[in-house]
Amino acid sequence: MSFASFGDFLAMGHHGVYVWSAYGICLAVLGLNVALPIMARRRYLQQEARRLRRENSK
């Protein structure tokens, strides 16, 4: 498949909105699959550190 211009490539034969939104959603889901576990681990470690500080201060 060849395109006459970059604008034609982005338009994808009038299906560009669907094609590029599908790519965007896919990238967003992949980004969340990476970011959410990292954030959950950080939150867990912070909670454990607080719990240990509370236990040691008693």
Order of alpha helices (4+ residues) and beta strands (2+ residues): alpha-alpha
